[in-house]
Amino acid sequence: MEQWQVFWSKLNKWKGVAVDFPPSKLKQGWGEQVIFVLSRLADQALKRQSFNWKRPIILPEDDDGNDSVLDADDSEVTLEKIEEEMIAVCGHFI
């Protein structure tokens, strides 16, 4: 019996894990079924560790007003500006 088949039989024995797809879907190692199994394994690990989610602590925003302000000249990048900067840096090699 291959390792993935042993894993499949153990997965079906765990309580709270109902699997409705064939084990061959796990052999490819990617896809919706693989994510499903990984999610259930993570859930079981969190339960076994008695993990409890806590509400997030939302810190007040430090708004100094400068984060989202753009200068009018910097708000648009054009090909001309890029070419001018490249000429300024590289000289006549362009």
C-alpha positions in Angstrom: 0.0 0.0 0.0 1.4 3.4 -1.0 2.0 6.1 1.6 -0.8 8.3 0.2 -3.3 5.5 0.5 -2.3 5.0 4.2 -2.7 8.7 4.7 -6.1 8.6 3.0 -7.4 5.8 5.3 -6.2 7.7 8.4 -7.8 10.9 7.1 -11.2 9.2 6.7 -11.0 7.8 10.3 -10.6 11.3 11.9 -13.8 12.6 13.3 -15.0 15.8 11.7 -13.3 15.2 8.4 -15.7 14.1 5.7 -14.0 13.5 2.3 -16.0 13.1 -0.8 -13.3 12.9 -3.5 -11.1 10.0 -4.6 -7.5 9.8 -3.1 -6.1 10.1 -6.6 -6.9 13.9 -6.4 -4.2 14.2 -3.8 -1.5 12.6 -5.8 -1.0 15.6 -8.0 -0.1 17.7 -5.0 -2.1 20.8 -5.9 -5.7 21.9 -6.4 -8.9 22.4 -4.4 -8.8 18.9 -2.8 -5.3 19.4 -1.5 -6.2 22.7 0.0 -9.2 21.1 1.6 -7.1 18.4 3.2 -4.5 21.0 4.4 -7.2 23.2 5.9 -8.7 20.2 7.8 -5.3 19.2 9.0 -4.6 22.7 10.3 -8.0 22.8 12.0 -7.3 19.5 13.7 -3.8 20.7 14.8 -5.3 23.9 16.3 -8.0 21.9 18.1 -5.4 19.5 19.5 -3.3 22.5 20.8 -6.5 24.1 22.4 -5.9 27.2 20.3 -8.4 30.0 20.6 -8.7 32.9 18.3 -8.7 36.3 19.9 -10.1 39.6 18.6 -7.5 41.6 16.8 -6.1 44.7 18.5 -6.6 47.6 16.1 -4.2 50.4 16.8 -5.2 54.0 16.1 -3.9 55.4 12.8 -1.0 57.7 12.9 -2.2 60.1 10.3 0.2 63.0 9.6 -1.5 63.7 6.2 1.6 63.0 4.1 1.0 59.3 3.3 -1.3 59.6 0.4 -0.5 63.1 -0.9 1.1 63.1 -4.3 2.6 66.0 -6.1 0.9 66.9 -9.3 4.1 66.4 -11.2 4.7 62.9 -9.8 1.1 61.5 -10.2 1.7 60.5 -13.8 4.6 58.5 -15.2 5.0 59.0 -18.9 7.4 57.5 -21.4 8.9 61.0 -21.9 9.8 61.2 -18.3 11.4 57.8 -18.3 13.4 58.6 -21.4 14.6 61.9 -19.9 15.7 60.1 -16.7 17.5 57.4 -18.7 19.3 60.0 -20.8 20.3 61.9 -17.7 21.7 58.7 -16.1 23.1 56.9 -19.1 24.0 59.8 -21.4 24.0 59.2 -25.1 24.1 55.4 -24.9 20.4 55.0 -25.5 
